[in-house]
Every structure is written in C-alpha cells, then in structure tokens.
Amino acid sequence: MSLQLTCDAAAGAAARVLKQRLEGFAPEIAIVCGSGLGELADAVASPIVVPYDAIPGFPSLSVAGHAGRVVAGTLGRRRVAMLQGRVHAYETGDAAAMAVPVATLAAIGCGKLIVTNAAGSLRPDAGPGSVALISDHINLTALNPLTGAVGDGRFVDMVDAYDPELRARFRALAGARGIPLAEGVYMWFRGPSFETPAEIRAAKVLGADFVGMSTVPEVIVARALGMRVAAFSLITNLAAGMGGSHLSHARTLARAATGAATLRELLAAYMEEFA
C-alpha cells in the first residue's frame, strides 16, 4: 500500500548524506539507544561515527544521556547502525520527531529495528536492573507519528508490531545463557513529568507492565516502513507509588547503566547467532 510520510524528502536527503559518510558500509540492523544506554555502542567494532548535526533533518537533543551520534560498524556477525540518543515527544510536542532518523535507517537498508529504553515497572518481579522484552504497547497520548501522512499505508496493522519470531529468538538466547528476561506490555506516557501513583494504578488496570516516555513513535514509523521490530526496556525503578522512593532522571541514568551490561550480552549473542 502506498505511503507518503511528511518526512520523506528530509529522510531522502539524510540517507544520501549518511551513505556518503559511511563510505560503502551498509548496515542491516538499526538500534536505538535509550536514556543511559549509549554505551551499547562501545561494543561496535570498527565504528564509523557520524554526529546528528552532520545529517540534515536529524534532531538536536536536549536530554542528558543522549549523545546524538550515529555509530555504524559490526556487532558479532552483523552490520549495525546505532542511534545514540532520541528526541522525545515531550521536547517538542511532535510525535514524529524521530521519523526522519528511522526512515533514514530504513532507506539505507536496515530491515530490522531494535529499540531500547529506560522504563518504570509495574511488576515487583521485574524490578530495577531487570531487562524486559516488550510484547505490545498501549498508546494513550493521543499522538501518532503518522499524522499528516498520505495514502492507505498510513493505516498500519499493529498486530504483532513487536515481531513474534524475533521475540522468540531473544527468549531462547536469554534462556540458554541464564539471563532473566521479563516480557510484557509497555505504556507510552507523554511526559516529561513522571506518572502519578493514580496513573500507575490506572495503567495496571489497562494491562500495562512497564511505563515510559518513548519508543512507541519509533515502532509505529518502523512498522509503516515495513521494518521488523524488537524492543527492550531496562527497568530503572518500580513505578510511582510502588517503590517508596522519589523518581528523577539522574536515578534513571544510574539504574540504566546497571542493566546495560545484561542487554549488551543479549544483543551480542543475537548478533553472533542470528542468521
């Protein structure tokens, strides 16, 4: 089905520049690094680093823990391009703020997108430091990155948006290595304020397991472009009203760093064994 994104021209220009900067290197898997997860790029071999400000249409970032760079290279047996940082809807009010980077990665040949974030947990069995695999999401923000798109392709089927085969593979890899891996539904809150205890109780009733302020827009854009998607939350805290402590972005960054090594191990295993 046809789809014309409002960012098509910008993504086309960005793809041309990024291809030039990559000098023939062709990534096949894209990874979005969330808050405090930029160090995932440290595992990339022979990295080619391109700052966002060198790519037309890429966003300027304003949140600590987001470096604003594309890091391309090999991870295990696969060619990857990592986005070190994202812009959030709460920064500009624009749900399509990451549409250009995601569309650019699709345009240069990335058929798969792995999205990571830092999140709060509604489940005591998946507490701070845990890694969680996202199986589905709930979007109650009234925002959608496809607003303004043209063509029937904007009516994206979101059943199995988080690819079942990829999720099964990650579960198997985690089990074989003894890595605890929670799995559940992520609810997107617009932010930037953290959720209230009452909102968390409502989220639990609606079926959420984890909450955060990102990821869903990238997933919607990726699915509209035909990319296969997997997504992970690094659990930084029990959600508001559950953990007995005050929430802060500094705490989020510190706790994300704690779980990053586990996620790095899981991603490395996938890149080595996936065929």
N, C-alpha and C positions, 0 to 999 in steps of 0.2 A: 504494500500500500504506500502511496506517496506521502511524503512528509517534508515540509519545509520549515525548518526551525528559524526563529528570529535571529539566531546567531550564525547562520550558515556562512555568510560572507566573511565574518570575523574568524570563524573556525577554519575556513579555507586559507585565509591569509596566514593564520597562525601555523597551520600544518606545513605550509611552504617554508616558512622560516625555520620551524623546528627540524624539518627534514634536512635543510642545509646545515644546521648546527650539528646534527647527528652524523653527517658525512657518510651516509650509506648504511649506518646501523639501523636495523628495522625491528623495533620491539614488537612482541606479540601479546604480552600481558601487561596491563596497566594496574598500578597500585596507588591508591590514595592514602596518604599517611595522615592520620588524625592528630588531635592535640597530644603532644608529648611523645609522638610515635615517629618523629622524623629520623630517629637513629636507626630505624629499619633499613634505611638506605645505606647504612655503613657496611652492610653485608654484600652490596653490589660490587662485582668485580669489574675492573677496567671502566670505571664510571666516566660518563660524559655529563658534565653539569651545565645546565642552562638556566640562568635566573629568569623568573617570571617577567621581569621588566624588559627582557630582551625579546619577548614573544608578543607580538601585537594581539590585543584583546584579552590577554591573561590578566587576572586581577591583582590589585595591590592588597596586601594583607595587613591586618591591624591587631591580630591576636597573638599573644605570646605562645611559643611552642610551634609556630608555623613559619618555616624558613623562607618559603616562596621560591622553590627551585624545582626544576625537572632533573632527575638523576636517572640516566639510562645506562644500561650495561647488562651483564649476565648475572643471573642468580641461579646457582645449580646448573641445570642444562637448558635453561630458558632465557630468552631475551626479554628484559623488562624495562618499563619506564615508570618511575615513581614520581608522584606529585608530593613534594614535601610541603604540605600545607594546603588549606582550602579557605575560601571565603564563605561565610555563613549568611543565611537569610537575615539574621538579626543585625548584621552590619549595615545592610543597605535596604532591607525590606524586599529584596529581589530573590525569589526562589530560583531563578535561572542564573544566579551569579557564577555557578560552576559549569554552566552549559558549554561555554567555549573550550575550557580545558578538556572536558570529557569528549566533546565532539572532535576536538583536535586529535586526541589519542585514538579514537576510532578511525579517523581519516588517515592516520599514518600506519594503520594495520593492526592495532590492538583489538583482538576479538573477544578478549575477556577482561573484566574489570574486577579487582579485589579492593573493597572499600574497608577502611578501618576507622574506628572512632573510640573516644573515651566516653563511658556511659555510667549512669547510675543503675543499680539493680534493685528490683522489687522482690528478689528471691534470696533469702538468707543462705541458701545452699550455693549461691554463686556470688560470693562476697568480694571485697576489694582484692585485687591481684588476679582475679579469675579472667579467663578468656572465654568469650561466648560467641557462638556461631549464630548469626541471625537467620531465622527461617521465614520471617514475614515481617511486615511493618504496618503500623497504623498512622495515618496522616490526618490529624485533626486541626492543622494550622490554617486551613482554607487557602493555602498557597500551592501552586503547581508550576514547575519549571516549563511546562509545555503551553502555558497560557500565551496566546498570540501565535502559536504555530499554525500552519495551514496544511490542509489535506487530511485524508482519512487516517493517515498514520499516527495522528495525534491521539487517537482513541486506542491507547496501548493496553494490551491484555497484561494485567499484573498478576495473574495466576502463575505461580512458580517463578516469580521475578527473581527470587534467590535460588539459583539453579539447583535442582534436586541432585543431579549427578555430581556436581562439584561439592555440595554439602556432604554427600555420602562418602566421597573420597577423603575429605578432610576428617570426617568422623573416623574412618578406618585408619588413617595415618595417626591420628591422636591416640586411638586405642592401642595401636601397635607399639607406640612409644610411651605409653603410660601417662599421657598428657591429659589432665582433666579438661573436658570441653563441654561447657553448658550449651544449651541451644534453646532459642525462644524468640518471642516477638518483640520488636523494637518500636517504641512510640516516639514520633518526632514532635517535640515541643519547639516552638519558635524561639524562645529565649529573648534576650540574654540573661534575664533573671532565672535562677533555678526554680524548679517546680515547688509548689506549696505542698504541705502534707495532705491537704484535701485533694489536690490534683493527683497526687500519687495514689490515694485511695480510689479515686475515680478510674485512673489508668489500670489499676489492678482488676477492677470490676469489668473493664472493657477488654481484658485479655492481654495486657502488656506484661512483659517480663523485664524489659530494660527500657531506659528513657535517655534521650539525648537531644542535641540541637543541630544535627547534621545528617548526612548520609542519604536520606530519602530522596532529596532532589537529584543527587548524582545517579542513584539507582534508576529513577524514572527516566532520565535522559538516556542513560545507557541502554535500557530496555527499548526505548523508542528507536534507538540506532541499531538494535539487533545484537548488542553485546551480551555475552553470558556473564552473570554476576554472582559473586560470593561476597559476604560482608561479615566483619568481626567487630565485636565490642570488647575493649579492655575495661573491665569493671574497676572503677576508681572509688566507689562509695556505695553504701546502701542508700536508697533514695530518701528524700526528705521525710522526716518523721520516723524513720526506721533505724537510723544508725546512732542516734544520740549525740551527734557532733555537727558543728556548723559546716556548711559547704562553701568552697572557694575554688577559684580557678588554679591557684597555687597548689592546693591539695590535689586537684585533678591531674596536673602535670607530674607531681611527685609519684602519685599512685600509678599513673600510666607507665612511667618508666619502670616500675617494679614488674609489671606484667609483660613488658615489651619483649623481654628475652624469650618468654614462652611462645609468644606469637611468632617471633623471628625463627625459632626452631621449627615450628609447624609449617611456616611458609617455605623454609629451606627444604624440608622433607618433601613437600608438594612439588617444588621446582626440580628436585632430583628425580622423583619417581614418576611424575606425570608424563604421559605420552599421548 
